[in-house]
């Protein structure tokens, strides 16, 4: 394969990767944990945090609520990471940390 063909192939792969990344970024991912629901974009920007409005919180419940938010956020991030690996893994094998 000549250099020109390799360059065209690399450019096509880069275009495909960017298209896949854009698709991931526009998706919403939801993590839920009991009374807490966190929504984030594929770019890992949190767009919404919902807390069950029927909760009657005491000061003792605050720490538990904080943990629930953390767990729901981490769940949403895992979903982003999974879709990213599913869509971009074929391009990034052996090159960790690209996305």
Secondary structure, 3 states (H helix, E strand, C coil): CCHHHHHHHHHHHHHHHHHHHHHHHHCEEEEEECCEEEEEECCCCEEEEEECCCCCCCHHHHHHHHHHHHHHHHHHHHHHHHHHHHHHHHHHCCCCCCC
